[in-house]
Amino acid sequence: MIPGIDPDTFTIVIWGVAILVLAWTWVPALIASLGGTRYLTGGSNDVSRLDLARNGPDFAFWAKQIAELGYDPLGSGWLRVNFAGPSWALVSAVAIFRNQAKNTYAYMERAPAPYSFWPGAVFATMFSDGSALFTDNNRAAQPDPDDECVRQGVVTLKLAELEEFHQATLSALGKLNRKPDSDMSVELLLNTIKRFDGEVARRVHSRAGTQYLFAHGLIHITVSFPLVYLMGFMHWAVPLCNLILATAMLTGERAQKKNYAQAVRIALRQKVQ
């Protein structure tokens, strides 16, 4: 206790601080668990953000390969997921290139903070009927031609191999009367990503939010129960214990993410150098 402060006032203040700390992750997790995740995109034809020097060696590694395959800079954009599990928002920068002769985009998406590195590239083609083909170098998957959004990939550092896979599937889909959309604008790509990834993000983060609330709620209940039983719910030790626990878990989780991000960046950059 702090001398000169009424015990009830102290308890209320500690409860208020504890609730604020818990709400920082519990509120977005609750909204996400209820299906409130929102996927937003935006972009322009500004290519100044595609400068190799300002984006680091990992960006340059992929961008140089994309240029060698005949893709020209088209623009830049962003992807934002609001209420992403226990996070209020996850924001990723996007670098966009295109080859009109091949009816194909190539784009890179930077992992959101605290990761903030460029893990690879995706080749994409939009079709006039609204369907799409995405080929990702971080996804090991074979295409299903019956899907409206065909997702495939090869885990590789060589984008020439990835593009060859993309073009082969694109040719096969052409025989099924899927015709590439001639628009090939920044807006078309970002709107298509939003349309197909938005529902996926809602399901993924709804599950993440539910799991987060269950796990953290169980921990807080388990720790609080003995104190409530012995001292009562309004004893100052109950909110103080929850405040310390919430702060410790937030700090630990943030440190774990930063350490993982640093390890991934180092490993990736060692591969691309």
HULINHU-V724247 format. One record per pair of residues at least 12 apart in sequence whose ideal C-beta (glycine too) atoms are under 8 Angstrom apart, sorted by the first residue. I is the first residue (numbers start at 0). J is the second residue. If there is no record, write none. Layout:
BEGIN
i: [I/I]
j: [J/J]
END
This chain:
BEGIN
i: [0/6/7/9/10/10/10/10/13/13/13/13/14/16/16/17/17/17/17/17/20/20/20/20/21/21/21/23/24/24/24/24/24/25/25/25/27/27/27/27/27/27/27/28/28/28/28/28/28/28/29/29/30/30/31/31/31/31/31/31/31/31/32/32/32/32/33/34/34/35/36/36/36/36/36/36/36/36/37/37/37/37/38/38/38/38/38/38/38/38/38/39/39/39/39/39/40/40/40/40/40/40/40/40/41/41/41/41/42/42/42/42/42/42/42/42/42/43/43/43/43/44/44/44/45/45/46/46/46/46/48/48/48/49/49/49/49/51/54/54/55/55/55/56/56/56/57/57/57/57/57/57/57/58/58/58/58/60/61/61/61/61/61/62/62/62/64/64/64/64/65/65/65/65/65/66/67/68/68/68/68/68/69/69/69/70/70/70/70/70/71/71/71/72/72/72/73/73/73/73/73/74/74/75/75/75/75/76/76/76/76/76/77/77/77/77/78/78/78/78/78/78/78/78/79/80/80/82/82/83/83/83/84/84/84/84/85/85/85/89/90/90/91/91/91/91/92/92/93/93/93/93/93/94/94/94/94/95/95/97/99/101/102/102/102/102/102/103/103/103/103/103/103/103/104/104/104/104/104/104/105/105/105/105/105/105/106/106/106/106/107/107/107/108/110/113/113/113/113/114/114/114/114/114/115/115/116/116/116/116/116/118/118/119/119/119/120/120/120/121/121/121/121/122/122/122/122/123/123/124/124/124/125/125/125/125/125/125/125/126/126/126/126/126/127/127/127/127/128/128/129/130/130/130/130/130/131/131/131/131/131/132/132/132/132/132/132/133/133/133/133/134/134/134/134/134/134/134/134/135/135/135/135/136/136/136/136/136/136/136/137/137/138/138/138/138/138/139/139/139/140/142/144/144/144/147/148/149/149/151/151/151/152/156/156/215/218/218/219/219/219/222/222/222/223/223/223/226]
j: [235/235/233/235/233/234/235/238/235/238/239/242/238/238/242/238/239/241/242/245/242/245/246/249/219/241/245/249/85/86/211/215/249/85/212/215/82/83/84/85/86/87/208/84/85/207/208/209/211/212/208/212/82/208/82/83/84/85/204/205/207/208/205/208/209/212/205/201/205/82/80/81/82/83/200/201/204/205/80/81/82/197/78/79/80/81/193/196/197/200/201/78/79/80/81/193/76/77/78/79/189/190/192/193/76/77/79/189/74/75/76/77/93/95/185/186/189/74/75/76/185/73/74/185/74/75/72/73/74/75/75/92/94/62/72/75/94/63/94/117/116/117/268/268/271/272/116/117/118/264/267/268/271/94/107/109/117/271/107/117/119/120/158/94/96/107/120/157/158/159/96/105/107/120/158/96/159/98/105/158/159/162/98/100/101/96/97/98/103/105/96/97/98/94/95/96/95/96/97/104/185/95/185/92/93/94/95/92/93/95/185/189/90/91/92/93/90/91/93/108/189/192/193/196/91/200/204/204/208/200/204/207/204/207/208/211/207/208/211/111/111/112/108/109/110/111/108/109/106/107/108/109/189/106/107/109/117/185/188/183/183/166/124/169/179/181/183/122/123/124/162/165/166/169/122/123/124/125/183/188/120/121/122/123/158/162/120/121/123/188/119/120/121/121/260/253/256/257/260/256/259/260/263/264/260/264/260/263/264/267/268/137/267/135/136/137/136/158/161/133/134/135/136/134/161/162/165/188/191/165/169/179/179/180/182/183/187/188/191/172/177/178/179/180/178/179/180/181/177/178/147/146/147/148/149/177/147/148/149/191/195/149/151/165/168/169/172/148/149/150/151/151/152/153/161/162/164/165/168/150/151/152/161/152/153/154/155/156/158/161/152/154/150/151/152/153/154/152/153/154/152/168/171/172/175/195/195/168/172/164/165/168/164/270/271/248/244/248/241/244/245/240/241/244/237/240/241/240]
END
